[in-house]
Protein backbone atom coordinates (compact mmCIF):
# COMPACT_ATOMS: atom_id res chain seq x y z
CA UNK A 1 0.00 0.00 0.00
CA UNK A 2 1.16 3.47 -0.77
CA UNK A 3 1.20 5.64 2.30
CA UNK A 4 1.53 9.22 3.46
CA UNK A 5 2.97 10.09 6.83
CA UNK A 6 1.43 11.87 9.81
CA UNK A 7 2.90 12.59 13.22
CA UNK A 8 1.10 10.85 16.06
CA UNK A 9 1.61 11.38 19.77
CA UNK A 10 1.33 8.21 21.85
CA UNK A 11 1.84 7.07 25.39
CA UNK A 12 5.44 6.23 24.62
CA UNK A 13 6.26 9.40 22.72
CA UNK A 14 5.86 10.49 19.12
CA UNK A 15 6.24 8.39 16.03
CA UNK A 16 5.32 8.60 12.36
CA UNK A 17 2.21 6.66 11.43
CA UNK A 18 1.33 5.84 7.80
CA UNK A 19 -2.18 6.83 6.80
CA UNK A 20 -4.09 4.70 4.33
CA UNK A 21 -4.49 6.07 0.81
CA UNK A 22 -5.74 2.78 -0.65
CA UNK A 23 -9.42 2.64 0.26
CA UNK A 24 -11.81 -0.30 0.01
CA UNK A 25 -15.53 -0.95 -0.34
CA UNK A 26 -16.62 -4.54 0.26
CA UNK A 27 -19.97 -6.31 0.36
CA UNK A 28 -20.46 -9.65 2.06
CA UNK A 29 -23.67 -11.67 1.62
CA UNK A 30 -23.86 -14.71 3.87
CA UNK A 31 -26.52 -17.43 4.02
CA UNK A 32 -26.36 -20.07 6.73
CA UNK A 33 -28.24 -23.09 8.00
CA UNK A 34 -27.94 -25.26 11.07
CA UNK A 35 -27.04 -22.37 13.42
CA UNK A 36 -29.81 -21.89 16.03
CA UNK A 37 -30.80 -18.28 16.60
CA UNK A 38 -28.63 -16.96 13.79
CA UNK A 39 -30.22 -15.12 10.82
CA UNK A 40 -30.51 -17.18 7.67
CA UNK A 41 -29.19 -14.27 5.61
CA UNK A 42 -26.83 -11.40 6.53
CA UNK A 43 -25.38 -8.52 4.52
CA UNK A 44 -22.56 -6.34 5.82
CA UNK A 45 -20.99 -3.46 3.89
CA UNK A 46 -17.55 -2.20 4.92
CA UNK A 47 -15.67 0.96 3.97
CA UNK A 48 -11.95 0.79 4.77
CA UNK A 49 -12.72 -2.18 7.00
CA UNK A 50 -15.31 -0.24 9.02
CA UNK A 51 -18.90 -1.57 9.19
CA UNK A 52 -20.88 0.83 7.02
CA UNK A 53 -24.33 -0.79 7.03
CA UNK A 54 -25.99 -3.99 8.21
CA UNK A 55 -29.00 -6.07 7.13
CA UNK A 56 -30.27 -9.49 8.15
CA UNK A 57 -33.32 -11.66 7.52
CA UNK A 58 -34.59 -11.13 11.07
CA UNK A 59 -34.72 -7.33 11.16
CA UNK A 60 -35.40 -6.90 7.41
CA UNK A 61 -33.97 -3.37 7.50
CA UNK A 62 -30.73 -1.82 6.30
CA UNK A 63 -29.21 0.04 9.24
CA UNK A 64 -26.36 2.61 9.19
CA UNK A 65 -23.33 1.79 11.31
CA UNK A 66 -21.43 5.06 10.95
CA UNK A 67 -22.64 8.39 12.32
CA UNK A 68 -21.31 10.25 9.30
CA UNK A 69 -23.57 8.18 7.06
CA UNK A 70 -26.61 9.19 9.11
CA UNK A 71 -25.63 12.82 8.71
CA UNK A 72 -24.87 12.76 4.98
CA UNK A 73 -27.58 10.46 3.57
CA UNK A 74 -31.33 11.08 3.63
CA UNK A 75 -33.87 8.46 4.83
CA UNK A 76 -34.72 7.53 1.23
CA UNK A 77 -31.17 6.24 0.81
CA UNK A 78 -31.69 3.69 3.59
CA UNK A 79 -35.08 2.71 2.23
CA UNK A 80 -33.48 1.99 -1.14
CA UNK A 81 -30.72 0.02 0.57
CA UNK A 82 -33.35 -2.00 2.45
CA UNK A 83 -35.20 -2.85 -0.76
CA UNK A 84 -31.97 -3.82 -2.50
CA UNK A 85 -30.89 -6.06 0.37
CA UNK A 86 -34.31 -7.72 0.50
CA UNK A 87 -34.03 -8.57 -3.21
CA UNK A 88 -30.48 -9.83 -2.67
CA UNK A 89 -31.76 -12.04 0.14
CA UNK A 90 -34.30 -13.73 -2.15
CA UNK A 91 -31.79 -14.17 -4.98
CA UNK A 92 -29.11 -15.50 -2.67
CA UNK A 93 -31.46 -18.02 -1.08
CA UNK A 94 -32.33 -19.34 -4.54
CA UNK A 95 -28.62 -19.71 -5.31
CA UNK A 96 -28.11 -21.64 -2.09
CA UNK A 97 -31.04 -23.91 -2.97
CA UNK A 98 -29.31 -24.66 -6.29
CA UNK A 99 -26.04 -25.51 -4.56
CA UNK A 100 -27.43 -27.88 -1.93
CA UNK A 101 -28.08 -30.86 -4.24
CA UNK A 102 -24.63 -30.58 -5.83
CA UNK A 103 -22.88 -30.63 -2.44
CA UNK A 104 -25.38 -32.99 -0.84
CA UNK A 105 -26.00 -30.47 1.93
CA UNK A 106 -28.53 -32.33 4.03
CA UNK A 107 -27.49 -31.64 7.61
CA UNK A 108 -25.04 -29.88 9.87
CA UNK A 109 -23.84 -26.29 9.65
CA UNK A 110 -23.48 -24.73 6.21
CA UNK A 111 -22.38 -21.18 5.38
CA UNK A 112 -22.40 -19.85 1.82
CA UNK A 113 -20.80 -16.46 1.24
CA UNK A 114 -20.40 -14.01 -1.61
CA UNK A 115 -17.66 -11.39 -1.25
CA UNK A 116 -17.22 -8.63 -3.79
CA UNK A 117 -16.03 -5.04 -3.93
CA UNK A 118 -13.24 -2.75 -5.00
CA UNK A 119 -10.10 -0.96 -3.87
CA UNK A 120 -9.08 2.53 -4.95
CA UNK A 121 -5.60 4.00 -4.61
CA UNK A 122 -6.20 7.66 -3.89
CA UNK A 123 -2.65 8.55 -4.93
CA UNK A 124 -2.34 6.69 -8.25
CA UNK A 125 -6.00 6.21 -9.15
CA UNK A 126 -5.49 2.45 -9.60
CA UNK A 127 -8.60 0.28 -9.20
CA UNK A 128 -8.77 -3.38 -8.16
CA UNK A 129 -11.91 -5.48 -7.96
CA UNK A 130 -12.88 -8.85 -6.54
CA UNK A 131 -15.81 -11.27 -6.77
CA UNK A 132 -15.64 -14.59 -4.92
CA UNK A 133 -18.16 -17.23 -3.91
CA UNK A 134 -17.47 -19.79 -1.21
CA UNK A 135 -18.92 -22.56 0.93
CA UNK A 136 -17.83 -23.16 4.54
CA UNK A 137 -14.72 -21.02 4.08
CA UNK A 138 -13.53 -22.60 0.83
CA UNK A 139 -13.51 -20.72 -2.49
CA UNK A 140 -15.58 -22.54 -5.10
CA UNK A 141 -16.10 -19.84 -7.71
CA UNK A 142 -14.39 -16.57 -8.63
CA UNK A 143 -14.54 -14.08 -11.45
CA UNK A 144 -11.29 -13.28 -13.26
CA UNK A 145 -11.75 -9.59 -13.96
CA UNK A 146 -8.85 -9.45 -16.39
CA UNK A 147 -10.32 -11.98 -18.81
CA UNK A 148 -14.03 -11.82 -17.87
CA UNK A 149 -13.98 -15.57 -17.27
CA UNK A 150 -14.88 -17.85 -14.36
CA UNK A 151 -12.36 -19.66 -12.19
CA UNK A 152 -13.94 -22.74 -10.62
CA UNK A 153 -12.84 -25.41 -8.21
CA UNK A 154 -12.95 -28.93 -9.62
CA UNK A 155 -15.92 -29.76 -7.38
CA UNK A 156 -18.14 -27.28 -9.15
CA UNK A 157 -16.84 -27.41 -12.69
CA UNK A 158 -19.42 -26.06 -15.11
CA UNK A 159 -21.66 -25.00 -12.21
CA UNK A 160 -21.50 -21.26 -12.86
CA UNK A 161 -23.86 -19.35 -15.06
CA UNK A 162 -21.79 -18.47 -18.12
CA UNK A 163 -23.86 -15.37 -18.89
CA UNK A 164 -21.41 -13.09 -20.69
CA UNK A 165 -23.66 -10.04 -20.38
CA UNK A 166 -23.79 -10.45 -16.59
CA UNK A 167 -20.01 -10.83 -16.41
CA UNK A 168 -19.50 -7.64 -18.40
CA UNK A 169 -22.05 -5.82 -16.27
CA UNK A 170 -20.35 -6.91 -13.04
CA UNK A 171 -16.93 -5.97 -14.38
CA UNK A 172 -18.25 -2.52 -15.28
CA UNK A 173 -19.67 -2.09 -11.79
CA UNK A 174 -16.46 -3.16 -10.05
CA UNK A 175 -14.33 -0.92 -12.26
CA UNK A 176 -16.62 2.15 -12.35
CA UNK A 177 -19.72 2.10 -10.18
CA UNK A 178 -18.08 0.65 -7.09
CA UNK A 179 -15.10 3.07 -7.11
CA UNK A 180 -17.47 6.01 -7.63
CA UNK A 181 -19.45 4.95 -4.57
CA UNK A 182 -16.27 4.42 -2.59
CA UNK A 183 -14.95 7.89 -3.44
CA UNK A 184 -18.24 9.40 -2.29
CA UNK A 185 -18.16 7.54 1.02
CA UNK A 186 -14.51 8.41 1.66
CA UNK A 187 -15.30 12.07 1.00
CA UNK A 188 -18.19 11.99 3.47
CA UNK A 189 -16.34 10.08 6.17
CA UNK A 190 -12.77 11.30 5.67
CA UNK A 191 -12.36 12.72 9.18
CA UNK A 192 -13.34 9.35 10.65
CA UNK A 193 -11.73 7.01 8.13
CA UNK A 194 -8.39 8.86 8.02
CA UNK A 195 -7.97 9.34 11.77
CA UNK A 196 -5.20 7.73 13.80
CA UNK A 197 -5.48 6.48 17.36
CA UNK A 198 -2.82 4.75 19.44
CA UNK A 199 -3.61 1.74 21.64
CA UNK A 200 -3.65 1.07 25.32
CA UNK A 201 -1.54 -2.04 25.97
CA UNK A 202 -1.99 -4.32 28.99
CA UNK A 203 -0.53 -7.61 30.20
CA UNK A 204 -3.21 -10.00 31.50
CA UNK A 205 -2.97 -13.40 33.18
CA UNK A 206 -5.73 -15.48 34.79
CA UNK A 207 -3.35 -17.36 37.09
CA UNK A 208 0.33 -18.30 37.29
CA UNK A 209 -0.22 -21.37 35.08
CA UNK A 210 -2.04 -19.43 32.33
CA UNK A 211 -0.39 -17.79 29.34
CA UNK A 212 0.42 -14.10 29.64
CA UNK A 213 -1.78 -12.18 27.24
CA UNK A 214 -0.58 -8.93 25.74
CA UNK A 215 -3.73 -7.03 24.83
CA UNK A 216 -3.83 -3.82 22.76
CA UNK A 217 -7.11 -1.96 22.40
CA UNK A 218 -8.36 1.36 21.08
CA UNK A 219 -6.10 1.60 18.02
CA UNK A 220 -6.98 2.76 14.51
CA UNK A 221 -6.45 1.96 11.68
CA UNK A 222 -6.43 -1.83 11.85
CA UNK A 223 -3.13 -2.28 10.01
CA UNK A 224 -0.99 -3.35 12.94
CA UNK A 225 1.13 -6.23 14.21
CA UNK A 226 1.94 -7.40 17.72
CA UNK A 227 4.47 -9.98 18.86
CA UNK A 228 6.61 -11.18 21.75
CA UNK A 229 10.38 -10.92 21.77
CA UNK A 230 13.18 -11.91 24.17
CA UNK A 231 16.48 -10.11 24.40
CA UNK A 232 15.50 -8.08 21.34
CA UNK A 233 14.62 -11.03 19.08
CA UNK A 234 11.09 -12.04 18.04
CA UNK A 235 10.07 -15.45 19.39
CA UNK A 236 7.53 -17.93 18.04
CA UNK A 237 7.68 -20.91 20.42
CA UNK A 238 4.82 -20.77 22.88
CA UNK A 239 3.27 -17.76 21.15
CA UNK A 240 -0.32 -17.67 19.88
CA UNK A 241 -1.55 -14.64 17.94
CA UNK A 242 -5.18 -13.57 17.78
CA UNK A 243 -7.11 -11.81 15.04
CA UNK A 244 -7.74 -8.08 14.95
CA UNK A 245 -11.31 -7.48 16.19
CA UNK A 246 -13.57 -4.41 16.22
CA UNK A 247 -14.44 -2.42 19.34
CA UNK A 248 -17.71 -0.64 20.04
CA UNK A 249 -16.30 2.79 19.14
CA UNK A 250 -14.86 2.04 15.69
CA UNK A 251 -11.37 1.23 16.98
CA UNK A 252 -9.78 -2.21 17.13
CA UNK A 253 -8.23 -4.66 19.55
CA UNK A 254 -5.85 -7.60 19.29
CA UNK A 255 -4.02 -10.01 21.57
CA UNK A 256 -0.96 -12.24 21.52
CA UNK A 257 -0.41 -14.92 24.17
CA UNK A 258 2.89 -16.14 25.59
CA UNK A 259 3.00 -19.58 27.22
CA UNK A 260 5.94 -19.69 29.61
CA UNK A 261 7.57 -23.06 30.14
CA UNK A 262 7.76 -23.24 33.96
CA UNK A 263 5.60 -22.33 36.94
CA UNK A 264 8.13 -19.79 38.16
CA UNK A 265 9.69 -18.53 34.93
CA UNK A 266 12.45 -16.05 34.53
CA UNK A 267 10.63 -13.14 32.94
CA UNK A 268 13.65 -10.93 32.37
CA UNK A 269 14.18 -9.97 28.75
CA UNK A 270 10.61 -10.63 27.53
CA UNK A 271 8.79 -7.75 25.83
CA UNK A 272 5.49 -7.33 24.01
CA UNK A 273 5.81 -5.16 20.91
CA UNK A 274 2.98 -3.32 19.12
CA UNK A 275 3.64 -1.73 15.73
CA UNK A 276 1.51 -0.06 13.11
CA UNK A 277 2.31 -1.58 9.72
CA UNK A 278 5.06 0.28 7.93
CA UNK A 279 6.29 2.02 11.09
CA UNK A 280 9.69 1.44 12.67
CA UNK A 281 8.77 2.87 16.07
CA UNK A 282 7.03 0.57 18.54
CA UNK A 283 5.03 0.54 21.75
CA UNK A 284 6.98 -1.80 24.04
CA UNK A 285 5.65 -3.35 27.24
CA UNK A 286 8.16 -5.22 29.41
CA UNK A 287 7.10 -8.50 31.02
CA UNK A 288 7.45 -7.65 34.70
CA UNK A 289 5.40 -8.82 37.67
CA UNK A 290 4.31 -5.26 38.41
CA UNK A 291 2.88 -4.89 34.88
CA UNK A 292 0.76 -8.07 34.90
CA UNK A 293 -2.90 -7.79 35.84
CA UNK A 294 -4.35 -11.01 37.23
CA UNK A 295 -7.38 -12.18 39.14
CA UNK A 296 -5.17 -12.61 42.19
CA UNK A 297 -3.43 -9.24 42.25
CA UNK A 298 -5.52 -6.66 40.45
CA UNK A 299 -9.11 -6.65 39.39
CA UNK A 300 -9.15 -7.83 35.81
CA UNK A 301 -11.16 -5.56 33.57
CA UNK A 302 -13.62 -7.46 31.42
CA UNK A 303 -12.94 -6.68 27.78
CA UNK A 304 -16.08 -6.92 25.64
CA UNK A 305 -16.10 -7.20 21.88
CA UNK A 306 -19.24 -5.52 20.67
CA UNK A 307 -20.33 -2.95 18.14
CA UNK A 308 -22.36 0.18 18.69
CA UNK A 309 -26.08 -0.68 18.62
CA UNK A 310 -25.31 -4.28 17.63
CA UNK A 311 -26.87 -7.23 19.41
CA UNK A 312 -24.96 -10.47 20.04
CA UNK A 313 -26.12 -12.07 16.79
CA UNK A 314 -24.98 -9.06 14.77
CA UNK A 315 -21.63 -9.09 16.56
CA UNK A 316 -21.12 -12.68 15.40
CA UNK A 317 -21.97 -11.62 11.84
CA UNK A 318 -19.44 -8.77 11.91
CA UNK A 319 -16.76 -11.09 13.31
CA UNK A 320 -17.51 -13.48 10.46
CA UNK A 321 -16.98 -10.66 7.97
CA UNK A 322 -13.66 -9.64 9.51
CA UNK A 323 -12.46 -13.25 9.44
CA UNK A 324 -13.63 -13.67 5.84
CA UNK A 325 -11.76 -10.55 4.71
CA UNK A 326 -8.64 -11.66 6.60
CA UNK A 327 -8.79 -15.12 5.06
CA UNK A 328 -9.25 -13.61 1.60
CA UNK A 329 -6.16 -11.42 1.99
CA UNK A 330 -4.09 -14.42 3.08
CA UNK A 331 -5.29 -16.61 0.23
CA UNK A 332 -4.55 -14.02 -2.45
CA UNK A 333 -0.86 -14.24 -1.58
CA UNK A 334 -0.86 -17.84 -2.80
CA UNK A 335 -3.94 -18.22 -4.99
CA UNK A 336 -5.91 -15.97 -7.30
CA UNK A 337 -5.77 -12.18 -7.13
CA UNK A 338 -8.55 -10.51 -9.06
CA UNK A 339 -7.20 -7.30 -10.56
CA UNK A 340 -8.56 -4.74 -12.96
CA UNK A 341 -6.21 -3.23 -15.45
N, C-alpha and C positions, 0 to 999 in steps of 0.2 A: 504494500500500500504506500502510496505517496503521502507525505506528511508535511505539515507546517508545524512550527514550534512556538509554544507559549510558555511563559514562566509561571510556575505554580508554587505557592508556598504551602509546605506541609509541616507535620509535626516534627520532622527531623531536619527541617531547613528548606531550602529552595532547590528545585531541580527543573529541568526542561522537560515538558511533557508534549509528545506529539499529538496533534489534533486531527481527527479523521477528515480526509477530504474525499474518500471513496465512500459514497452513501449507498444504502440498500433499501429496497422495498420487496418484502416477501409475503406471500400468501400461503397458508397451510390449511388444507381441508383434510379432516380426519374423520373416518367412520369406524366405529368399533362395535363389537358384539361380545357377549360373555363377561362384561364388567358391570356388576350390580351397582346401580345408582349413578353410573356415568352416562352422560348424554350420548346418544347414538351417532350424533354428528356435531362436529365443532369446527369453526373457522376462526383463525387468529391471523391478524395482519400486523406485521412489524415494520417499523421504519428505523433504520440503523440499530436493529436489534431490540428496540423498545416496543412493547405492545401498543398498538395504535388503535385497534378496535377488536371486539370480541362478539361472537354469535354462537349459540348452540341450539340444539333441537328441543331443549327444555324451555328456555326463555323466549325463543322465537323473535328476538330483537337484536339488532346490531347496536352495540353500546360503545361509546368513545372511552378510551383508556388514557388519553392525554388531555390535560386541561387546555392546552393551546388549540386542540382540535375543537373543543366545545366553543371556544371564543371566536374561531375563524370560520366555522362552517355553520350554516343555518339548519334548522330542524329538518327541512326537506332533504338535505344531504343524507341524514341518517335514515330517513324513511326509504330513500332509494337504495341505500346500502342494505337495509333489512330485506327489501323485496329481492334484491340480487342474491343475497345469501340464502333466502328461502328457496329460490329457483335452483341455486347450486346444490342445496341439500337434496332436493328431489332427483336431480341429475346424478349426483354422486351415489345416492342409494341405488339407483338403477344400475350404475356401473358395478357396484359391489355385488349386486344380485347376479350380474353376468359372470363375475369372477368366481363366485362360490362353487359352481359345478366343476370348473376347470381345476381348482385346487382341492376339491373335495372337502370344503369347509363345513363340516357338520357339527362340530362341538368345540368347546374350549374358547380361549380368548383369541380374537382376531382383530387386527388394526390395519386398515387400509388408508394410506396417506397420499395426497397429491401436494407437492411443493413446487411452486413456481414464483418467478419474480425477476428482478433486474438489479444491477449495480451500476452506479454512475460515478466516474472519476471527475470531481469538480474542477480539477486542475487541467487535465488533458481532454476532457470531454468523452473519453472512451466509455463504451457501453458493453456490459456483459449480461446475458440472460440465462435462465435455467428453467427446465420443466422436467420433473421427475415423478414417477409413480412407483409406490412401493407397498409391500405387504409384510407386516410384522418386522419392520426394520430393514428389509432387504429390497434393493432396487430391482424392479422387474421390467420397467419400461422407462425410456428417456427419449427426449427429442434432441437430435443433433441440429443445433441452430445454424451451423455452418453449411450443411448440405440439405437441410429440410427433410431429413430422413429419420426413421425410428431406429433406436438401439434397444434390442430386446434380450432378456435372458433366455437361455435355451428352454426354460420351463414354460415360457409363454410365446414361443415362436409363432408368428402369424396371428397373434391374438389382437394386436392393435388395429384400430380403424385407419386404414391407409387413405384417408380423405385428404387429398392434396390441397384443396381449398382451405380446409381447417388448419392445416399445417402452416400455410402461408399467412393466414389470418393471425394465428398465434405468434408467429415470428414477427409480424408487423407490430403486434401489441407489445411484445417484449423489447423490441428495438426502438419503438416510438412512443406508444401510449403509456407504457409503464414508466419510462424515464421522465416523461412530461409530468405524470402524477407525482413521481418522487421529487422532482425539482420544486413543485408546488408545496409539497409537505415540508421539505427542508427549509424553504423560505419562510413558511409559517412558524415552524418550530425551531428555528436556528438557535435562539438563545438557550433552549433546553437541550437540543441535540448536540450542540458544540461545546457544552460546558465541561469543566473538568473538576473532579472532586477526589481528594485523597482519602485513603481508608483509615479506619481505626483498626489496629492489629492487637490481638490478644492471644495468650497461651492458655489453653483449657485442658483440664485432665479430670476425669471422673474419680479415679483413685490411683494409688501408686503402681498398680498393675496395668492400668489402661494406657493406650498411646497418648502422647502429648499432641494436642491439636493446635495448630497455628491457624487462627481464624481472622480473616480480613473482611471488613464490612464497610459499606458506605462509599465505595469507590465508583467512579465513572470517568471514562467509558469502560466497557467490559473487555478491553484488550489488555490483559495483564497476565503475569505468571507469578507463581509463588513456589518456593522450594526450600528444602533444608540443606544446610551445608555444615561441614565440620572442618575446623582449621582452615577455612577459606575455600574449601573444595565442595562442590555439590555432591550429595550422596543420594543413592537410590535404594540401597538395602534397607528394608524396614519402613519404607516411605510409601504412603498411599495418598494420591492426589484426588481431590474432588472436583466436580464440575463448577463452573461459574453459574450462580443462580441469582434471580432477581429479588430485590427487596421491595417493600411496600411504597417506597418513595421514588422509584425510578433508578436507584443506584443498584449496585451488585454486591454479592458476597461470595467468598470462596474459602476452602479449607485445605490443609495438607497435614496429614497425620504422620507422626514419627513413633515407631514402636522400638523402645529401648530394650536391650537384650538382657538386662538383669534387674532385680528388684530394687537395688540401690545403685543405680548407674552413676558413672562419672559424667556429669553434664557439661563440664568445661569444654569450650570450643564449639559447641553446637549453636547455630543461629538459624532463625527463620528469615527468609529474604522475600520481600514483595517488590516486584518491578512492573511498571507499565511497559508494554511492548515497545521496543525501539528506544528505550531510555537506559542510559548507563547507570544513573543514580538509583539507589535502592532505599527502601525502608527496612531496617534491620532490627530484629528483636532477638536478644540473647536468651538462651535457655538457662535461666537461673531460677532457683526455688522461689525467690521473692516475686518473680514475674508470672508464676503459674497460678491460675485461679482454679481451685478444686472445690468439691463439695465439702471437704474436710477443713479447708482453711478460709476460703472466702465464699460468699454466696455466689453461686454460679448463675449468671444472667441467662435466662431462657431466650434463645435466638429463634425467632419465628420467620419462616419463609412464606410471605403472603403478598398479595398485590392489592393496591388500593381499590376498594369496593368489590373485590373478588371473593367469592365463597370458596370452600375447600375444593369443590369439583372443578371450578375454573382455574384454581391454582395448579391442580394436576394437569390440566390441559396446557397451561402456559409452560410448565416444566417439560411437558412432552415436546412442545415446539422448540424450546431451547436445546433439548437433547437431539432433536431431529436436525436442526441447523448445524449443531456441533458435529454430528456424525457425517453430515453431508460434506462439511469442509474437510474432514479427515479423509473421506473416501476420494475426493477429487484430487488429492495428492497422488493417488495410486491408480485411480480408475478414470472415468470420463469427466472432462471439464467441458461445460457447454458454453461456448464463447460466440459472441457476435463480432463479425468483422467491423 
